[in-house]
Amino acid sequence: MMNKPSGAAGVLLAILLAAPVSAREFLPALVYGGNKYDKGFNEMAFVGAERFKKDFAARYLEVQTTNDTQKEQSLRAMARRADMVIAVGVSFTPAVEIVAREFPRTRFVMIDAAARGANVASVLFREQEGAFLVGMAAAMKSRSGSVGFIGGMGLPLIRSFACGYVQGARFVDGKIRVIQNMAWDTQIGFSDPARGAELARSQFDRGADVIFSAANLTTLGVLQQARDSGKLAIGVDSNQNGLYPGTVLTSMVKRVDNAVYAAMKSGKEKGWKAGATSFGLKEGGVDWALDAHNRALITPEMEARINAARDGIVAGRLKVVDYRSRNACPVS
């Protein structure tokens, strides 16, 4: 099971609650940037919406976009019908800011990025904290002294994953080498499993024996290549340990499901407020995954050391630098 997910939705909800809403049926909408069954980021949002639907015997609207030109169109279509529109993914940021101005009485929730607007709530994650923990796992498991990182593209968000991962690996071994690549310089970097496999193969050939990939669908190619190469990889966003048991060392879980559930629940029950909120280990927004699928790969010593660091981050004793705060990583 994932480490300490219980109560996370309640923590997110407590931050999002505000003024009461109308007694009429509350209807939220979810807009995905791509396929909702991606075994990662989008699917976590879907899981959260389905939980809301089950718990409240409620309904919600949803639409999947396939390219950037559809984003504004889809947001407008949902804003005309729904009370709250939740946009899933950083690529929606410009479209949310435009459409939110056009529909000032509709509430918008931007997942994974900060969007401006008096009627926009932004849900951000401290990815660097979860990445730190899986970086520790990679360094402790590595036998070659080299580990890898593959990102979808060079967004500050993805560089925050990389920076946290490097900090965690260097926390264990100050001399470990971290090989880094970005899949592409456009959004296609998040939907190209073949490119993920190609980069993973290259990093394995250069000596890496564990690779962490923060690249949505591209990550699936990395995981498969790790299996084919007899190496290890680390999943992202959802718990991907079960995709290739014995190959996936762990997964850096991003609890988009809790964020979506909390946003919908707050609208249904008590209300909503604009502004940005940030969720990390303390709030149950990110974590590392340990379950039956990777139990044999994580020794008791590894688990104890990772959880000690986790507790230190939550308590504020161990600081993980956010790349976005200084646009640089403190370790190279």
C-alpha positions as CSV (number, residue, x, y, z in Angstrom):
1,M,0.0,0.0,0.0
2,M,1.1,3.6,-0.5
3,N,2.7,5.2,2.5
4,K,0.4,7.3,4.7
5,P,-2.3,8.4,2.2
6,S,-5.1,8.3,4.8
7,G,-6.7,11.7,5.7
8,A,-5.0,13.5,2.8
9,A,-8.2,14.4,1.1
10,G,-9.5,15.8,4.4
11,V,-6.4,18.0,4.7
12,L,-6.8,19.3,1.2
13,L,-10.5,20.0,1.8
14,A,-9.8,21.9,5.0
15,I,-7.7,24.3,3.0
16,L,-10.2,24.7,0.2
17,L,-13.3,25.3,2.2
18,A,-14.9,28.8,2.1
19,A,-18.4,30.4,1.6
20,P,-21.6,28.3,1.3
21,V,-23.0,27.4,-2.1
22,S,-26.5,27.1,-3.4
23,A,-28.7,24.3,-2.2
24,R,-29.4,23.2,-5.8
25,E,-27.4,20.4,-7.3
26,F,-23.7,21.1,-7.6
27,L,-22.3,20.1,-10.9
28,P,-18.5,20.0,-11.4
29,A,-16.7,19.3,-14.6
30,L,-13.3,17.8,-15.3
31,V,-11.2,18.7,-18.4
32,Y,-8.2,16.4,-19.2
33,G,-5.2,17.3,-21.3
34,G,-5.2,13.9,-23.1
35,N,-6.4,10.4,-22.4
36,K,-7.8,9.9,-18.9
37,Y,-6.6,6.3,-18.8
38,D,-2.9,7.2,-18.9
39,K,-2.0,5.1,-15.8
40,G,-0.6,8.3,-14.4
41,F,-1.6,11.9,-13.8
42,N,-4.9,12.1,-15.7
43,E,-6.0,8.8,-14.3
44,M,-5.4,10.0,-10.8
45,A,-7.7,12.9,-11.5
46,F,-10.3,10.5,-12.8
47,V,-10.0,8.3,-9.7
48,G,-10.7,11.3,-7.5
49,A,-13.8,12.3,-9.5
50,E,-15.1,8.8,-9.4
51,R,-14.7,8.7,-5.6
52,F,-16.7,12.0,-5.3
53,K,-19.4,10.5,-7.5
54,K,-19.6,7.4,-5.4
55,D,-19.5,9.1,-2.0
56,F,-22.1,11.7,-2.8
57,A,-24.2,9.8,-5.3
58,A,-23.5,12.8,-7.5
59,R,-22.6,13.3,-11.1
60,Y,-19.9,15.3,-12.9
61,L,-19.1,16.2,-16.5
62,E,-15.8,15.4,-18.3
63,V,-14.1,16.0,-21.6
64,Q,-10.7,14.8,-22.9
65,T,-8.8,17.2,-25.2
66,T,-6.3,16.0,-27.8
67,N,-4.5,19.2,-28.7
68,D,-3.9,22.8,-27.4
69,T,-6.5,24.3,-29.8
70,Q,-9.3,22.4,-28.0
71,K,-8.4,23.6,-24.5
72,E,-10.3,26.9,-24.6
73,Q,-13.2,25.4,-26.5
74,S,-13.6,22.6,-24.0
75,L,-13.3,24.9,-21.0
76,R,-16.0,27.2,-22.4
77,A,-18.3,24.2,-23.1
78,M,-18.0,23.0,-19.5
79,A,-18.3,26.5,-18.1
80,R,-21.7,27.0,-19.7
81,R,-23.0,23.8,-18.0
82,A,-21.0,23.3,-14.8
83,D,-20.6,25.2,-11.5
84,M,-17.0,24.3,-11.2
85,V,-14.5,23.5,-14.0
86,I,-11.3,21.6,-13.0
87,A,-8.5,21.7,-15.6
88,V,-6.0,18.9,-15.2
89,G,-2.4,19.8,-16.1
90,V,0.0,22.7,-16.5
91,S,-0.7,23.1,-20.2
92,F,-4.2,24.5,-19.4
93,T,-2.8,27.6,-17.6
94,P,-3.2,30.2,-20.4
95,A,-6.6,28.8,-21.4
96,V,-7.9,28.8,-17.9
97,E,-6.9,32.5,-17.4
98,I,-8.7,33.5,-20.6
99,V,-11.9,31.5,-20.1
100,A,-12.2,32.3,-16.4
101,R,-12.4,36.0,-17.3
102,E,-15.3,35.2,-19.7
103,F,-17.2,33.3,-17.0
104,P,-16.7,35.3,-13.8
105,R,-19.5,33.4,-12.0
106,T,-18.0,30.0,-12.7
107,R,-15.4,28.6,-10.3
108,F,-12.3,27.2,-11.9
109,V,-9.7,24.9,-10.4
110,M,-6.2,24.7,-12.0
111,I,-4.5,21.4,-11.1
112,D,-0.7,21.5,-11.1
113,A,0.0,25.1,-12.0
114,A,-0.8,28.7,-10.8
115,A,-3.4,30.5,-12.9
116,R,-4.4,34.1,-12.3
117,G,-8.0,35.0,-11.8
118,A,-10.5,36.2,-9.1
119,N,-12.5,33.0,-9.7
120,V,-9.6,30.6,-10.0
121,A,-8.1,28.3,-7.4
122,S,-4.7,26.8,-8.1
123,V,-3.6,23.5,-6.7
124,L,0.2,23.1,-6.6
125,F,2.4,20.2,-5.4
126,R,5.8,20.2,-3.8
127,E,7.1,17.5,-6.2
128,Q,10.7,18.0,-4.9
129,E,9.7,16.4,-1.6
130,G,8.5,13.1,-3.1
131,A,11.3,13.1,-5.6
132,F,13.8,13.5,-2.8
133,L,12.6,10.2,-1.3
134,V,12.7,8.2,-4.5
135,G,16.2,9.7,-5.2
136,M,17.3,8.2,-1.9
137,A,15.8,4.9,-2.9
138,A,17.7,5.0,-6.3
139,A,21.0,5.8,-4.7
140,M,20.7,3.1,-2.0
141,K,19.8,0.5,-4.7
142,S,22.4,1.5,-7.3
143,R,25.4,-0.7,-7.7
144,S,27.0,1.3,-10.5
145,G,27.2,4.6,-8.7
146,S,25.1,6.2,-11.5
147,V,21.4,6.8,-11.7
148,G,19.2,8.5,-14.3
149,F,16.4,11.0,-14.6
150,I,14.1,11.5,-17.7
151,G,11.7,14.4,-17.8
152,G,8.9,15.1,-20.3
153,M,10.3,18.6,-21.2
154,G,12.3,21.3,-19.4
155,L,9.4,23.0,-17.6
156,P,10.2,24.4,-14.1
157,L,7.7,21.9,-12.8
158,I,9.7,19.0,-14.3
159,R,13.1,20.5,-13.2
160,S,11.7,20.6,-9.7
161,F,11.2,16.8,-9.9
162,A,14.8,16.5,-11.2
163,C,16.2,18.8,-8.5
164,G,14.5,16.9,-5.7
165,Y,15.7,13.6,-7.1
166,V,19.3,14.8,-7.3
167,Q,19.1,16.2,-3.7
168,G,17.8,12.8,-2.4
169,A,20.4,10.8,-4.3
170,R,23.2,13.0,-3.0
171,F,21.8,12.9,0.5
172,V,22.7,9.2,0.4
173,D,25.8,9.3,-1.7
174,G,27.5,12.7,-2.3
175,K,29.5,11.3,-5.2
176,I,26.7,9.6,-7.1
177,R,26.4,10.5,-10.8
178,V,22.9,11.6,-12.0
179,I,22.4,11.4,-15.8
180,Q,19.6,13.7,-17.0
181,N,17.6,14.0,-20.2
182,M,14.4,15.7,-21.3
183,A,12.4,13.8,-23.8
184,W,11.5,16.8,-26.1
185,D,11.2,20.6,-25.9
186,T,7.4,20.5,-26.5
187,Q,4.4,18.8,-24.8
188,I,4.9,15.7,-27.0
189,G,7.6,14.8,-24.4
190,F,4.8,13.7,-22.1
191,S,3.2,11.3,-24.6
192,D,6.0,9.5,-26.4
193,P,6.8,6.1,-24.9
194,A,9.1,5.2,-27.7
195,R,11.3,8.2,-26.9
196,G,11.2,7.2,-23.2
197,A,12.5,3.8,-24.1
198,E,15.2,5.3,-26.4
199,L,16.5,7.6,-23.7
200,A,16.3,4.9,-21.0
201,R,18.4,2.6,-23.2
202,S,21.0,5.3,-23.7
203,Q,21.2,6.0,-19.9
204,F,21.5,2.3,-19.1
205,D,24.3,2.1,-21.7
206,R,26.1,5.0,-20.0
207,G,26.0,3.2,-16.7
208,A,22.8,4.1,-14.9
209,D,21.1,1.2,-13.2
210,V,18.0,3.0,-11.8
211,I,16.0,5.7,-13.7
212,F,13.3,8.0,-12.5
213,S,11.0,9.3,-15.2
214,A,8.6,12.3,-14.7
215,A,7.1,12.2,-18.2
216,N,3.5,10.9,-18.0
217,L,2.9,8.4,-20.9
218,T,6.6,8.7,-21.9
219,T,7.4,7.1,-18.5
220,L,5.7,3.9,-19.7
221,G,8.4,3.4,-22.3
222,V,11.1,3.9,-19.6
223,L,9.5,1.3,-17.4
224,Q,9.3,-1.2,-20.2
225,Q,12.9,-0.6,-21.3
226,A,14.1,-1.1,-17.7
227,R,12.4,-4.5,-17.7
228,D,13.9,-5.4,-21.0
229,S,17.3,-4.3,-19.9
230,G,17.2,-6.1,-16.5
231,K,17.5,-2.7,-14.7
232,L,15.3,-0.7,-12.4
233,A,13.0,2.3,-12.9
234,I,10.8,4.5,-10.7
235,G,7.3,5.4,-11.7
236,V,5.5,8.7,-11.3
237,D,2.2,10.3,-10.4
238,S,0.2,7.1,-9.7
239,N,1.4,4.0,-8.0
240,Q,3.0,2.2,-11.0
241,N,4.7,-0.5,-9.0
242,G,2.3,-3.2,-10.3
243,L,3.0,-2.5,-14.0
244,Y,6.3,-4.3,-13.9
245,P,6.7,-6.0,-10.6
246,G,10.4,-6.6,-9.8
247,T,11.4,-3.8,-12.2
248,V,9.7,-0.7,-10.7
249,L,11.7,0.1,-7.6
250,T,9.0,2.5,-6.3
251,S,6.8,5.3,-7.6
252,M,6.7,8.9,-6.7
253,V,2.9,9.3,-6.1
254,K,1.3,12.7,-6.8
255,R,-2.1,12.7,-5.1
256,V,-4.1,14.4,-7.8
257,D,-7.0,12.2,-6.9
258,N,-7.2,13.8,-3.4
259,A,-6.9,17.3,-4.9
260,V,-9.8,16.7,-7.3
261,Y,-11.9,15.0,-4.7
262,A,-11.4,17.8,-2.2
263,A,-12.2,20.5,-4.7
264,M,-15.4,18.8,-5.8
265,K,-16.4,18.0,-2.2
266,S,-15.8,21.6,-1.1
267,G,-18.1,22.9,-3.9
268,K,-20.7,20.3,-3.0
269,E,-20.8,20.9,0.7
270,K,-19.6,24.3,1.8
271,G,-17.9,26.3,-0.8
272,W,-14.7,27.4,-2.4
273,K,-12.2,30.2,-2.6
274,A,-9.7,31.5,-5.1
275,G,-6.0,31.5,-4.6
276,A,-3.1,29.1,-4.7
277,T,-2.5,26.2,-2.3
278,S,0.6,23.9,-2.1
279,F,0.6,20.3,-1.1
280,G,3.6,18.2,-0.2
281,L,4.4,15.3,2.1
282,K,2.8,17.0,5.2
283,E,-0.5,17.5,3.4
284,G,-0.6,14.1,1.7
285,G,0.0,15.6,-1.7
286,V,3.0,13.6,-2.6
287,D,4.7,10.4,-1.4
288,W,6.6,7.3,-2.3
289,A,4.9,3.9,-2.8
290,L,5.6,0.7,-1.0
291,D,3.4,-2.3,-1.6
292,A,3.5,-6.0,-2.4
293,H,4.8,-5.4,-5.9
294,N,8.1,-3.8,-4.8
295,R,8.4,-5.1,-1.2
296,A,11.2,-7.5,-2.3
297,L,13.2,-4.6,-3.8
298,I,13.1,-2.3,-0.7
299,T,15.1,-3.6,2.2
300,P,14.0,-2.9,5.8
301,E,17.1,-0.6,6.1
302,M,16.1,1.3,3.0
303,E,12.5,1.7,4.2
304,A,13.7,2.9,7.6
305,R,16.1,5.5,6.1
306,I,13.6,6.8,3.6
307,N,10.8,7.1,6.2
308,A,13.2,8.9,8.6
309,A,13.9,11.5,5.9
310,R,10.2,11.7,5.2
311,D,9.5,12.4,8.8
312,G,12.2,15.0,8.8
313,I,10.8,16.8,5.8
314,V,7.3,16.8,7.3
315,A,8.6,18.1,10.6
316,G,10.6,20.8,8.9
317,R,14.0,19.5,10.1
318,L,15.1,18.5,6.6
319,K,14.7,21.1,3.9
320,V,14.3,20.2,0.2
321,V,15.0,23.1,-2.1
322,D,12.4,23.9,-4.8
323,Y,14.0,24.5,-8.1
324,R,11.3,27.0,-8.9
325,S,12.2,29.2,-5.9
326,R,15.6,30.0,-7.2
327,N,15.6,28.7,-10.7
328,A,18.6,26.5,-9.9
329,C,19.4,23.3,-8.2
330,P,21.7,23.4,-5.2
331,V,23.5,20.3,-6.4
332,S,24.6,19.4,-9.9
